[in-house]
Every structure is written in structure tokens, then in C-alpha cells.
């Protein structure tokens, strides 16, 4: 396989036309070509007078030696994860949680002929969407099924980003499986692939139906309440089923894919002696700008290319040794209420695949550490989050309105009295406030420094009328559950997995971690 890189394209043309340009430039004979594919497509907007696409193309040819001046690449295929001499557990493997890590663990099991049971406290994704819409429109919170909980996990109501900082061979499998279940093929080669909430709902449903067709079982509206542990091994789990009856399932393999907001389960695990610690995470606000202003800042106004809504990723390191950074940027999206407990405000951003809404939004976050928590147990971060969320609920008016503030007013520690050209997109509603009243001083101060610094990197970022919405607290898990080199906790057969356990940060890395945990279980690594 040969790879042609840095193919510069300044016009809107098809992938086939890009391919024709590339083989002509490098004198590759069409009769030598077996197959080809676009392996990467990115936007280079570093120079506003020279905005263009960069392509990479992989080509399988009959005689690679003829093209030795080009890059030769190996191992570009999707990895096969059929386990030889696999372990066949006495009981069905149990997966707690139907987010990305849980679903991809289930896929690995069924592809190896093992039938898992997936237990999810929330609803299947179609019903979950109705429940979330009811909260957004009517302020009726379902604490078991919401933006945080339910089939698909918290990432379902985000932007469906498939970017990650990890470099793992299973990333290709995750992308290929998403395409298999309905995602657009472009996610295989875009440098910043995303699916969108609207597509994710159908994709997740297709994944579930496939797993069921291969012998897997899903138990929705079923909340795990306890773990039966004997001789330092998992023996069974207890749960309340959809009819509100207490049930027990014997288990020797449990994938713990519970998500970063499973506070009651964290408390139960802690009481049962599962080893864990409080970990660093980040808190802050959501910022909104007009998407057209972000486009202008990123792309300029010269290019004739039909470019997608622009994104950004920014970071600032304060002299105080705190960091401020943007996270989960949603072009053409909206800010939504993401609470999972009564009388709390949690914000998040989401976009549909088209990213065609008026505003861009992103989390702007400041890191916090266990030293910042009043409670010094492994659960201290949970209580730190919860206090912020409760205070935001009160500041917003105690009716699930979120507190919002113009950026200029936030900098000046002044309650907002009016809105400018940027209008909050947050549902179900908002209240003009002063976010300085509820944020810890070190958070608000670092945010102010970061916002002003970001304006030097992205013109207009600190525009006075930019809108801040509070609070964003669920960027990652506040807890890390320890596991050994075989991905097993201090309890035999219990595999802490994904974002909730502290080993992932987004859809892609969570899915990869689910794959790894299932492989370890199939390899009989129970300790």
C-alpha cells in the first residue's frame, strides 16, 4: 500500500477528482491500481489567503517497488478481534451500562460467540429522546433516564465527536462499526469526524438490534443496586427491574461501564471495598458566540470553498498553575440542561449532524484537584460537583433555568441586565445572573484570564456580548476505580471500564476501552 500525502485542494471537487489529480501528479498508472481510498481530509486555515483542504490517499498497487519514492504503509486494515481459545464463562457476562464502552464490549462478546446481558438503568434510545425532550420543554426530570443516563450514554446528546487523543489500533474498528450501523462513510477519513445527535440515535438502535440478533440481551429501566462479593470475587449482582422487582443475576464476569455521572453506584462500590480514588477533573461554563463570527475568525472571508462550520480548541496556563481550556466544542449547536439529579443545573453542548444552528458553543473549563475538595474521601469530587450544581439551580431561579451572563459582565463581576447580539440557546430557559457568585474564586479568576488570552488566539472570542451559561461540571469522571494490568479491579471478575471508571474521555476512547475490557475477559484475565 502506498500513501500520497499533502494533496492540496483549493476548490470543491469530488473524492474521485482528488484521486485523479494525485495519480497524475505522481505518474501512477491506472492499470497498476488495485484499489484506493481517501485516508484523511483536513482543513488548513493557518493562512487566511490560502485556505485549502489537505488530503491523504492510500492506494494498493500491483508493484510497490515501482513507486519506492512514495510512502509505503503497512497494517492499514481493521484489526480482527476474534479471540483464539477464548474463555467461555459459566454465566453470561454482565455489562452494566449501555454507553459506548458497554456497547462495544457487547459487540466483542457477540462477535466471539459469547452472549452478554447488558443492564441499563435508563430507557432505550428512542424513548430516552422523548424523555429528554420533555425535560427541555416542560422541566420534568427523570432521574433514571436523561442526558446522562440511558442507551447510548452521555455522548448521545452531544455532538457525536469521534476525535481522541489516543493512538490505538482499535480506533479503526470503532469507526468502521459506526459506519456499519449507519454513520456516514466520511467519518473514516475526516480529521475531525462527528456523527451528530440525530444520527447517533439511529446508529445506537442498529447496534442494539445487531447484538440481540447475535444472542445478546438488553435489560432497560433496570438499575443495579448491589454487588455480591465472596472470597474477593464477584458472584452476583442485584438490580431493580422495569417492573420495580428486585432481581439477582449470577456473574463471574462484570464489565462496569457505568458512565461518569453514576454517583449512587460509585457510593455503593466504595462501601463494598472496591479500590478507588478521587481524581482531577474540570469545571466551568459554556460559552456561546455567533457561528458566523467563528467562521470569519477561523477561515477569513477570501476562500470560495464551501467549508463546514468552523471549530476551535484553545488552552491557557495561568501563573497560578491552573489551566483553562475549551472542551467539546459544538459548531452550529445549542446548550442544553443535562441534570441527572433534582434541583441541580448541569450544562452540556450538542449539535446535530448538519451543525446548522445560529450559535457555536463550547465548554470553557478550569482544572480542579482533590486538594480542592472539602471531603477527602474518594467521593470528594462528587460532592464538589454537586454543590456547584445546586448553587447554579438556585441562582437560575430554582426552576431549571440556567444562570447566564454576558462575558463583559462576567469579567467585571457584574450581574447582566440585558443581552446583546448573542442570544442564549439553552433550554428550558435562562436567568440573567452573575456567575461569579457561585464559582470558586480560583475558577472564576482563571476563567477570566483564559477568556482574555483566547481572544489573542481567536479574534472576537472575548467579545462583550458572548454568553456564558453555568455550570459545566461533568467533563469527566470525578473518580478513578483502580484496575491491574489485566484491567481487573481488586475484586476478581470486575472490570472497571470507560469514562465512569476514569479510563476514557469521549465516545472514541470509551468505545476502545470497552473493546479492551471484553478482550481481557475473553482471555480469562479475571484477576
N, C-alpha and C positions, 0 to 999 in steps of 0.2 A: 504494500500500500504506500503510495506517495502522497505527500501533503504539499499543497500550494498555499502559501500564507501571504497575508498583506495584499490582498487584491482590493485595490482602491476603486470605489464606485461612487460617482457623484451625480447619478441620475436614477430615477425609479425604473428599474427593469426587473425581469423575472430571474429566478434562480438559474434557469437554463441559459439565459443570455449571459449571466455572470460566468457560468461554466464555459461557454463558448469563447468569451474574452480570455479566460485563464489558459485554456489549452492552446489557443492561438499564440498568446504571448510566449509560452514556453515550448512551442513546437511539439506538442504531444499529438501523436496520430490517433485519430478516432478509431482506427482499426485495432489499436493496441489496448483500447479501454474495455474493461470487463464491466465495471460499474463505478458509480461515483455518488457522492453525497456532499451537501453543504455541512461542514462540521462546526462552523462558527460564523456568526454575523453580529457585528457590534457597530456602534456609532462612535466616530471620532469627532468631537466638537471642541477640541482644545484650541483651535484657531477658528474664530467666527467667520473668517473669509474663506475657509476651506473645510467646511463641514461635509463629511462623507461617511459612507459605510466601509467597513473593513470586513472582508470575507476570508475564510479558510475553506479549502475544498480538499476532500480526501478522494483519491482515485485509485482503484485497483486496476493494474495493468498486467499485460501478459509477460513483459520482460522488464523487471525493475532496473536491471543493470544498464539499460539504455538511458535511464533518467537519473543517474547517480548524482547529478548536481542538485537534485531536489531532495527534500527531506524524506527519508524512509521511516515509516512508523510501524509499530507492532502493537499487538494487544488492543486493538480498537473495537473488538467485539464485546457484546453484552455478556457479562460473566454468567456462567451456568452455576446454579446453586443446588443442584441435586446432590445430596449427601450419600456417599457410599457407606455401606454397613451402618446405616443410621440406627439410632436408638429408638425403640418403639415402646413408649411409656405404657404402663399398666392402665392408667387413666388418661382420659382426654386431656391434652394440655389446656390450661385455662389462661385466657388473655383478659386482663382487667383493663378495659378502656378501648374504644374504637376510634381513636385518633390515628394519625399517620403511623406511629410506631406500632400500635396494636394491629392495624390493618395489614401492614407489610409483614409483620411477624406471622399473621394468619396466612398470608399468601405463601410464604416459605413453607409453612407446615403442609398446606394442602398440595402444593407442588411436589412435596415429598411423600404424599400418600398418608399423611397424618391429619386427623380431623380435630381441630381445636374447637373450644367453646369460648366465644367472645362475650363478655359480660359488660354491658354499658348502662350506666345509671340514667342517661338521657334517652331521647327519642331517636328513631330512625330519621334520616336527614330531611325527608320531605315534611314530616310532622314537626320536626325541630324548626324548620324555616318558618312555619306558621306561628309557632310559639314565640320565636324571636320577633317576628313582625308584630305580634300582638303586644309585646313589651315596648317596642319602639313607638307604636301608635297609641296604645292605651295604658301604658305604665304598669302592666300586670306581669310581675316577675315570677317565673317558675324556677325555683332554686335547684331543681334536678336537671333541667334541660334549658339551655340558654346559649349565649355566645361562647361561654367557656366549656360547657358540657353538652355531650350528645355525639351522635355518629359524625365522624369527620374531625372531631377535636376543635380546638380554638381557632386553628388556621382556616377552617371553613369560612368563617366570617372575617376575612382579612382581604388580602389582595391575591392570595394563592401564589406567593413568590416561591420560586424554586431555586433561588440562589443560596449559596452556602460558603462558609469559609473552609469547609473540609475538602480534602482531596482523596476520595475513596472510590475504589473500583465499582462499588455498588450504586454510586450515583447514576451511572448509565442505566442500570436496571430500573431504578425508580422512575426515571424519565420515560423509559420505554414502556413500563407498565402503565404510567399515566396516559400515554398515547394509546395503548391497547384498550384502555377503558374509556376513551373518548376525548382526551385532550388534543389540542391542535398539534400537528407534527412540528411546527416551528419551535416548540419548546426544546427539541433535540439539539438545536444549533444556536438559538439566540443567546447572547452573552448574559442577558438578564431575563430569563424566562419567567412568565407568570401565567396562571390559569384563570384567575378571577373567581369571585364567589359564585357567580351564576353557573359557570362550567363545573366548578368543584362539586356542586350538589348532585349533578347527574353522574359525574365520574365516580364519586363515592358510592352511589347507589349501584352502579355497574360492578364495582369491586366487590361489594357485599353479595350481590347475586351470583357472581362467579365463585366466591368462596363457598357459598351454600351449595352450589351445583357440584362442588368437589367434596362435599361431605362436612363442611364446617357448619357450626350452629351459632346463631346470634340470640342473645337474651337482652332485649331492650327494656328500659324502665325498670332495671334491676340493679340495686345498689349494694355493693359489697360492704359488709358491716364488721366482719371479724375474720381472724385467721387462726386456724387450729395448728399449733406447732408442738411437736413432740420430738424429743431427742435431737433438738436443733435442726429439725427438718419440717418442711411444710407437709401437712397431712390432709387438710381440707380447708375450704373457705365457706363462710356463711354470707348469705345475701338475702335481701328482701326483694321478692319478685314483683312482677307487674300487677299481681292481684293482692299485693301487700302481705304475702305469706312468707314466713322465714324458711329458707331452704339451705341445705348443705350439699356441697359437691366435694367428693374426694379428689385429691390432687397431689401429684408428685412433681409437677412442672407448672409454675405460675409465672407468666410474663406480666410484670407490674407496669403497665403503660397508662398511668392514671392522669397524666397531664399536670401542668404547673399550678392549677388552682384547686387541687383536691385536698383542701385543708383538713376535713374530717378524717380522711384516710391517712394523711400524714400523722395526725394525732394518734390514731389507732395503732399505726405501725410503731410509733415511738413508745407507746405504752407496752407493746408486745416485745420490745427489746431489739427491734431491727436497728442496726447501726446507721446513724445519720449525723449530719452536722448542718448548722446554718451556713449559708453561702452568700457570696456577693451577688447583688443584682442591681437594678437601676430603677429610679422613679423620676417622674417629671410631668410633662404636659404634652398635649397635641398642639401643633401649630398649623394654621391654615393660611395659604396665600391663594391668589387667583392663579389657576393653572397657566393662563396665557402669559402671566408675568414670569413664571418659572421657565416656560418655553423660551421667552425672549432672552432671559439671563443665560440660559444654557446653550441655545442654538444661534442667537443673534437674529437678524432679520434679512440676511442675504441669501441663504440657501433656498433652493427651489424644491428640495426633497420633501416628500410627504412623510415627515418624521412622527414617531409616536409621541404621546405626552412625555415631557422631559422628567427625569428623575434627578435626585441628588443624594449624596452621602457625605456627611461632614463630621469632623471631630475637633475638639478643643481640649487642651490640657492646661489646667489652671495652676498658677503658682502655689495654690493651696494643696496641690497634689490630687485634687479631684479632676475627673474627666467629665466632659459634656459631649454628647454625640446625638446624631439623628438616627432613627431606627424605624424600620418597617414603613418606609415612605410609600404613600399611596397616591400616585398621579390620578387626577380626574376622579377622585373618590369622595368619601364622606366620613365623618366621625360619628361613631355610634356608642350607645351605652352598652357596656359589657359586664355589668354587675352579675355576680352569682350568689350574693347574699343580700338579704333585705336591708334597706336603709344604708346602702353604700353606693358610691359612684365610682365606676371604673370606666375609662375610655379606651377606645381602640379605633383603628382606621380600617376601612375596607374599600375595595374597588371591584367593579365588575370587569369582565374581560375587555370591554371597549374603552374603559377608563375615560368616559366622556362627560363626567360631571364638571361643574364650573371651578371647583376648588381642588387644589393639591393639599395633602396633609401628611404630616409625619410626627412621630413621637420625637420629643427633644428631652433627653434623659441625663441624669446625673448618677454616678455610681454610689452605692451605699455598701457598707461592710458590716459584719457582725459587731464591730466596735460601736456602731451607731444604734444598736438595738438595746432597749431597756431590759428586755428579757434575754438572759444569757443562755437559755436552753437552745437546742437545735431548732426549736419552733419560733425563735425570736423574730425572724424576718417576717413570718406570717402576721404576727401581732403588729409589727411596724407598718406593714401594708394596710392592715385592716383599720388602724387608727386614721391613716390618711384618707382612706375611702369613706369612712364615717364622717370625718370633718368636711369632706367635699360634698357629701349628701346634705349636710346642714347648711353649708354656705350656698348651695344651689337652691335652697328653699324647701328641702325635705319632701320633694315630690318627684324625684328622679330627674329634675332639671340639673344640668351641669353648670358649674360656675365658669364663666368665660370672661376674658379681659383683652382689651387691645394691648398690643405689645408695648406701645409707648407708655401706657398707663402702668403696665407691669414694671417697666424699668424705673418709673418714677414713684412706685409704691402708692398708687392712687387708684381708687375704685373707678371702673369705667362707668361713664354716664351716657355714652352714645356709641354707635357703631359707625365705621367708615365704609370704605368700598368693599371690604371683605365681610361677608355675612356668614355666621356660623352654620355649618351643615348638620350639627349634632341633633340627633333625635334621641328622646322625645321632645326636648325643649331645653332652653338655657336661661341663665340669670346673670346679668351683668354684676361683676364682683371684683374683689381684689384677691388674687391667688396668693399673694404674699402672706395673707392672714392664716393660711393653713399649711403652707410648705415649710419644712425646716429651713432655718436661715442659711445653712450651708448649701441646701439645694437651690433656693431662690437666687442666692448670690452667684453661684456657679452658672446657673441658667442665664442670668443677665450678662455675665462675661461671655458665655458661649454664643448667645444670640448676636451680640455686637461683633464678635470675632467672625462668625459665619457670614455676616454682611460683607466682610472684606474678601471672602472667597466666592460668594454668590450674591451679586448685586441685587439689592432690594429685599434680602432675607429679613432684615430688621426694619422693614417698612412700618411706620407707626400704626397703620390700620390692620396689620397682620393680627390674627385672632389666636389666642391661647385658650385651650379648654383643659380643665383639670378633672381628675388626675389620672395619669397613666402609671400603673403600679405592677402590671403583670407581664413585664417584658421577658422574664424568665423565672424559673423556679427559685423560691427562697430557701430551698432545702436540697441537700445532696445526700442521696442514700448510697452508702458505700457498697462497692462490689469488687470482687477479686479479678484476677487475670482471665477467668472464665466467665466473667460478667454475672457472677452469682453473689448474692448478699451473704451476710453472716448466717443466714438461715438457708439450709440446703434446699435447692429446687426453686428458690425465689429469685427471679431475675429483675432487678430494677432497670427500667428501660425508658428512654426518650427524654422529653423535656421535663416531665414531672420529677424524675429521679435525678435530674441535674446533668444529663449527658447529651443534650441536644439543644438547638436554638433555632427552630423553624421547621417547616414541613420536610425539607430535604434531609437535614441531619437527623430528625426524628425518625423518618422512614428508614434511613440507613441503619440507625441503632436498632430498630425493630428487626431488621434482617439479621444483624449480627447476633442478637439475643436468641432468635429462633435457631440459627445455625449452631450456636453453642449448646442449646438444649438438645438438638438432634444429634450432636456429637457426644451426648451423655456427660456433659460437664455440669454436674449438679452441685458441686462444691467449689 
